[in-house]
Amino acid sequence: MSYRDRFTGRVHSPAPRLRRDLAELSAADELDLARIDPAFRDAWGAELRALFERLRVLLSEPARRECRAVLGDGEM
């Protein structure tokens, strides 16, 4: 999995631990917004769910549970 640094343009493949950490932090941030703002959840919930479904292998079980709790039940 490659990532492009938006500031430097450098492309690199972070270590698995860093990818997991980034996925967890991203999920926590977005789920906090979705939890407190129904308009945000309505506008972005489906896209967030799809993103976290793609990232599911990087997310811990507690993070996946929180995704389901905030964004609705599903396969995740």
C-alpha beads as a LAMMPS data file, in Angstrom:
LAMMPS data file: protein, C-alpha beads

76 atoms
75 bonds

1 atom types
1 bond types

-500.0 500.0 xlo xhi
-500.0 500.0 ylo yhi
-500.0 500.0 zlo zhi

Masses

1 110.0

Atoms # bond

1 1 1 0.000 0.000 0.000
2 1 1 1.543 3.295 -1.092
3 1 1 0.783 6.775 0.152
4 1 1 1.675 10.133 -1.323
5 1 1 2.745 12.823 1.122
6 1 1 0.538 15.772 0.196
7 1 1 3.193 18.259 1.290
8 1 1 6.315 16.785 -0.312
9 1 1 4.809 14.609 -3.059
10 1 1 6.977 11.725 -1.854
11 1 1 5.435 8.266 -2.308
12 1 1 6.197 5.678 0.352
13 1 1 4.837 2.537 1.965
14 1 1 4.532 2.965 5.737
15 1 1 5.172 0.020 8.035
16 1 1 2.107 -2.077 8.945
17 1 1 1.987 -0.663 12.490
18 1 1 1.890 2.903 11.184
19 1 1 -0.881 1.991 8.713
20 1 1 -2.935 0.475 11.564
21 1 1 -2.342 3.527 13.736
22 1 1 -3.396 5.872 10.924
23 1 1 -6.548 3.838 10.239
24 1 1 -7.485 3.833 13.938
25 1 1 -6.887 7.580 14.295
26 1 1 -8.832 8.354 11.121
27 1 1 -11.764 6.233 12.264
28 1 1 -11.770 7.846 15.717
29 1 1 -11.735 11.369 14.275
30 1 1 -14.454 10.783 11.697
31 1 1 -16.663 8.780 14.061
32 1 1 -16.471 11.556 16.666
33 1 1 -17.809 13.999 14.082
34 1 1 -20.480 11.570 12.895
35 1 1 -21.577 10.866 16.461
36 1 1 -22.147 14.512 17.417
37 1 1 -23.365 15.969 14.107
38 1 1 -26.351 14.295 12.433
39 1 1 -25.963 16.484 9.324
40 1 1 -22.350 15.327 8.923
41 1 1 -23.410 11.699 9.430
42 1 1 -26.217 12.046 6.879
43 1 1 -23.923 13.686 4.331
44 1 1 -20.857 11.471 4.777
45 1 1 -21.981 8.321 6.597
46 1 1 -22.212 6.084 3.531
47 1 1 -18.801 7.167 2.251
48 1 1 -17.223 6.736 5.683
49 1 1 -18.757 3.282 5.986
50 1 1 -17.303 2.329 2.592
51 1 1 -13.893 3.708 3.577
52 1 1 -13.825 1.829 6.871
53 1 1 -14.977 -1.329 5.127
54 1 1 -11.925 -1.049 2.856
55 1 1 -9.736 -0.418 5.916
56 1 1 -11.281 -3.187 8.021
57 1 1 -8.120 -5.322 8.029
58 1 1 -6.277 -2.404 9.641
59 1 1 -8.938 -1.605 12.245
60 1 1 -9.164 -3.245 15.633
61 1 1 -12.344 -5.061 16.620
62 1 1 -13.329 -2.219 19.016
63 1 1 -12.927 0.281 16.159
64 1 1 -15.045 -1.880 13.843
65 1 1 -17.719 -2.147 16.554
66 1 1 -17.730 1.633 16.944
67 1 1 -18.090 2.042 13.184
68 1 1 -21.151 -0.193 13.256
69 1 1 -22.586 1.599 16.301
70 1 1 -22.215 5.077 14.793
71 1 1 -22.753 4.389 11.093
72 1 1 -25.176 1.479 11.288
73 1 1 -25.004 -2.284 11.165
74 1 1 -23.481 -4.039 8.245
75 1 1 -20.735 -6.409 7.223
76 1 1 -17.853 -4.551 8.858

Bonds

1 1 1 2
2 1 2 3
3 1 3 4
4 1 4 5
5 1 5 6
6 1 6 7
7 1 7 8
8 1 8 9
9 1 9 10
10 1 10 11
11 1 11 12
12 1 12 13
13 1 13 14
14 1 14 15
15 1 15 16
16 1 16 17
17 1 17 18
18 1 18 19
19 1 19 20
20 1 20 21
21 1 21 22
22 1 22 23
23 1 23 24
24 1 24 25
25 1 25 26
26 1 26 27
27 1 27 28
28 1 28 29
29 1 29 30
30 1 30 31
31 1 31 32
32 1 32 33
33 1 33 34
34 1 34 35
35 1 35 36
36 1 36 37
37 1 37 38
38 1 38 39
39 1 39 40
40 1 40 41
41 1 41 42
42 1 42 43
43 1 43 44
44 1 44 45
45 1 45 46
46 1 46 47
47 1 47 48
48 1 48 49
49 1 49 50
50 1 50 51
51 1 51 52
52 1 52 53
53 1 53 54
54 1 54 55
55 1 55 56
56 1 56 57
57 1 57 58
58 1 58 59
59 1 59 60
60 1 60 61
61 1 61 62
62 1 62 63
63 1 63 64
64 1 64 65
65 1 65 66
66 1 66 67
67 1 67 68
68 1 68 69
69 1 69 70
70 1 70 71
71 1 71 72
72 1 72 73
73 1 73 74
74 1 74 75
75 1 75 76
